[in-house]
Amino acid sequence: MGKGEGKKITTSELQRELIGNYYLEAKEAHQLQKRVAWVTAAFPVEVCYAMDIIPIYPENHAAVIGARRMGQTIIEIAQEAGYSQDLCSYALCDFGSIFSGQSPIGGLPSPDILLCCNNQCGTVTKWYEVLRRHFKVPLVVLDAPFIARDLNHNILNYFKEQLEELISALEALTGKSLDRDRLKEVLEISNETSNLWRQYLEMGTHIPSPITCFDGFIHMAPIVTLRGTLKARDYYQLLITETKEKLAKRLSAVSEEKYRLFWDNLPIWFQLRGLAEKFARHHANIVGASYTSLWAYSFDASEPMETLAWNYCDVLINRGIKDRATFAIQMLEKYAAHGLVMHSNRSCKPYSFGQYTIKKIVQEQVGKPSLVLEADICDPRFYQEEQIDEAIDSFFDTLTATHN
Amino acid sequence: MMDGTEKILDTFAASVRDPFNRLKEYKARVGKKAIGYFLTDFPEELIHAASMIPIAVLGNNENISLADAYFQNFACSLVRSTLESKLNHTLDILDGMVIPHICDTTQCLASIWKIAFPGGYFDELVFPKKRHTPSARTYLLNELSRFKKGLEEYAGVKITDESLWDSIRLYNNHRELLRKLYAFKRDHPQALHEREFFTIIRASMLMAKEEHSQLLSQMMTGLAERTTKPEKKVRLVVSGMVCEPLQVLDLIDELGGAIVNDDLCTGSRYFLEDIELNHNPLEAIVDRQLKKNPFPGYHIVSDEAGDSLLDMVEKTDAHGVIFLHLKFCEVHNFDYPDLKKRLEERKIPHLLLETELQMTSLEQLRTRLQAFIEILGRR
């Protein structure tokens, strides 16, 4: 779509352009004398952007594979190579795509280095070890110990030392030293972008809400992949302008919004529209999600190492179930939501185990119900439509009974 | 009066069958508290030096029902069974529990445990996932110092360097005994049934070290009598987390196999590495943990997992490898295809068996093991 005079570009057009250019640039990286790093979803990517290294996200690619419904075919290729179907389907999509070249976007440019932070799960460490053996390039793991008690100095110091180890590895790769002032600039942009992202997500607190969590899932690609660039910042400025227009017109994302819910865990990528419709039929809007809020960072650019350590260690899923239950209760309150929708996601053990306990705590403490949907991010073989429908219907029976 | 080999083996088997009943008697006799721990790499020496009894909590083969209220069915059966035994009061005799985070599932188990069972002594050890950097070593040292302080407060005992060295020596001696036993078993595969051997190891995690060491050394002198009737066995390496269910061992025996090496947490991983007696005891514990063979729950650098597997095979002249994986154990599932490739490059036959603690039918396992061992026997 052109950016013709007088014609306003929409975020969906802009996202296509942004992400399209991003992958294009990555594919031409080597001609442009740039390096490509494969990174995990919550990696301190500001360091990469500050060093002019292009970060590529296999998780984002896997999500696209899932959303385009290529999951099963590609996962089966990984299974044929010996990878169990019980493994994370993002990893399986990645492996299957690498082994077969199948991809909705023509594949990913191969990495010069692999960067993995285990703040989100232990899975990524094992996944990136496989990538290292396959691509035979260096792998840097940032170990963010689980916050079992508090985010103490032992954790932070360990992480900060590893950030320095990371910088050394990247300097060795690029032959250039990190410009620390440039890192501060990137952190400032990243912080601004994170604030815009948070501001957008919080628009879901309006009653009725102009957005749904499914909108959030669609709009998260730039905050994940381009966090730290001006392009991402501009994208969210546009998104906020668009959403404000909807708000001014009092547009409700779901017709006659009656119930407001909050989503926990990753999306079921191959069922975004299907699920949105199922909930909309009950006049229910899932107005926010714990998952999208993971990228609402808060950086203090004056202390780069300190702020990176705090932000990237203190990720919601790097905390215990008690903290996650407290967060859920806060969100229910903030979004004036009637209950939780939990995706019990076979691919993500650390995010999913404990959901039953959170459900119980939420019921006991604020008397709000939770709906648990047993499914998966990318593998449709773990999605039983009838069971999902039944679970949703019975959940709304309960909600209706309580609220009438 | 010295007990004979058979009687000692019976004692070990009884402890494996019903560890907590036995512990109850022992506790009453010695007047000490008992602290349970989950696998693996748990620094038992610290509990021992605080004048308490460390006891492994290994799950069991009983059905799981109560734990279903906490864990989805895609959590491994070891974790679900461990929680089940807490919920159904099997673990009531324990005064406390420690769970090291060795994977995402154990991390969640610890988190659930704290909420479901408030009060009493509980700790969780957040190990570093890296093993080769100075920053990981410093982190682990601080984490173990914190753990040590908590233990001292709970036990009301100061863990001195001297008491810790004493415990380390006791444990090192015990580990040496187990290594000797393994060496004996390798040379005389007909002298010990697989089930007997792994029962001895398992019992060593479930009994006080003083008692187990004494019984074990007594037993080993009598073992030589069993070295008659030489028999050709197919030499196997077993790789995985735990050997479950134990009937797998009976099958291996029955079908003419002998396990000559393994990297199991309820096997070699428990006793392979000693703690060096050369500097500060807590640092010595840390160094031991960091130099151990690579458990896949940690970050594996370079090709050390494959190297270590090939090394196990070559050192013991094994005919083949059995990957004995717990269903849903992600860390093993991720490593498996590349390990398989390494073995195939060297033309080392291998078999993958996926099991759960609550496995009801062994027929499929038998069929697959039989075919595998038969083929190896013909080579």
HADDOCK unambig.tbl for C-alpha pairs under 7 A between the chains (distance, minus, plus):
assign (segid A and resid 81 and name CA) (segid B and resid 337 and name CA) 6.97 0.50 0.50
assign (segid A and resid 82 and name CA) (segid B and resid 337 and name CA) 5.22 0.50 0.50
assign (segid A and resid 83 and name CA) (segid B and resid 333 and name CA) 6.68 0.50 0.50
assign (segid A and resid 83 and name CA) (segid B and resid 334 and name CA) 6.79 0.50 0.50
assign (segid A and resid 83 and name CA) (segid B and resid 337 and name CA) 6.44 0.50 0.50
assign (segid A and resid 84 and name CA) (segid B and resid 333 and name CA) 6.27 0.50 0.50
assign (segid A and resid 86 and name CA) (segid B and resid 328 and name CA) 6.03 0.50 0.50
assign (segid A and resid 87 and name CA) (segid B and resid 330 and name CA) 6.14 0.50 0.50
assign (segid A and resid 121 and name CA) (segid B and resid 104 and name CA) 6.59 0.50 0.50
assign (segid A and resid 122 and name CA) (segid B and resid 103 and name CA) 6.45 0.50 0.50
assign (segid A and resid 122 and name CA) (segid B and resid 104 and name CA) 5.95 0.50 0.50
assign (segid A and resid 125 and name CA) (segid B and resid 299 and name CA) 6.39 0.50 0.50
assign (segid A and resid 126 and name CA) (segid B and resid 331 and name CA) 6.63 0.50 0.50
assign (segid A and resid 126 and name CA) (segid B and resid 334 and name CA) 6.12 0.50 0.50
assign (segid A and resid 127 and name CA) (segid B and resid 334 and name CA) 6.83 0.50 0.50
assign (segid A and resid 143 and name CA) (segid B and resid 128 and name CA) 6.97 0.50 0.50
assign (segid A and resid 143 and name CA) (segid B and resid 129 and name CA) 6.34 0.50 0.50
assign (segid A and resid 143 and name CA) (segid B and resid 130 and name CA) 6.94 0.50 0.50
assign (segid A and resid 145 and name CA) (segid B and resid 126 and name CA) 6.52 0.50 0.50
assign (segid A and resid 145 and name CA) (segid B and resid 128 and name CA) 6.52 0.50 0.50
assign (segid A and resid 146 and name CA) (segid B and resid 126 and name CA) 6.60 0.50 0.50
assign (segid A and resid 154 and name CA) (segid B and resid 139 and name CA) 6.03 0.50 0.50
assign (segid A and resid 154 and name CA) (segid B and resid 142 and name CA) 6.81 0.50 0.50
assign (segid A and resid 158 and name CA) (segid B and resid 135 and name CA) 5.70 0.50 0.50
assign (segid A and resid 158 and name CA) (segid B and resid 136 and name CA) 6.83 0.50 0.50
assign (segid A and resid 158 and name CA) (segid B and resid 139 and name CA) 6.05 0.50 0.50
assign (segid A and resid 161 and name CA) (segid B and resid 135 and name CA) 6.49 0.50 0.50
assign (segid A and resid 320 and name CA) (segid B and resid 111 and name CA) 5.57 0.50 0.50
assign (segid A and resid 321 and name CA) (segid B and resid 111 and name CA) 5.84 0.50 0.50
assign (segid A and resid 321 and name CA) (segid B and resid 112 and name CA) 6.88 0.50 0.50
assign (segid A and resid 346 and name CA) (segid B and resid 74 and name CA) 6.78 0.50 0.50
assign (segid A and resid 349 and name CA) (segid B and resid 104 and name CA) 6.57 0.50 0.50
assign (segid A and resid 349 and name CA) (segid B and resid 105 and name CA) 6.61 0.50 0.50
assign (segid A and resid 350 and name CA) (segid B and resid 104 and name CA) 5.35 0.50 0.50
assign (segid A and resid 350 and name CA) (segid B and resid 105 and name CA) 6.56 0.50 0.50
assign (segid A and resid 350 and name CA) (segid B and resid 108 and name CA) 6.45 0.50 0.50
assign (segid A and resid 353 and name CA) (segid B and resid 71 and name CA) 5.94 0.50 0.50
assign (segid A and resid 353 and name CA) (segid B and resid 72 and name CA) 6.71 0.50 0.50
assign (segid A and resid 353 and name CA) (segid B and resid 108 and name CA) 6.22 0.50 0.50
assign (segid A and resid 354 and name CA) (segid B and resid 70 and name CA) 6.63 0.50 0.50
assign (segid A and resid 354 and name CA) (segid B and resid 71 and name CA) 7.00 0.50 0.50
assign (segid A and resid 354 and name CA) (segid B and resid 108 and name CA) 6.58 0.50 0.50
assign (segid A and resid 354 and name CA) (segid B and resid 112 and name CA) 6.58 0.50 0.50
assign (segid A and resid 356 and name CA) (segid B and resid 69 and name CA) 6.76 0.50 0.50
assign (segid A and resid 356 and name CA) (segid B and resid 70 and name CA) 5.67 0.50 0.50
assign (segid A and resid 357 and name CA) (segid B and resid 70 and name CA) 6.27 0.50 0.50
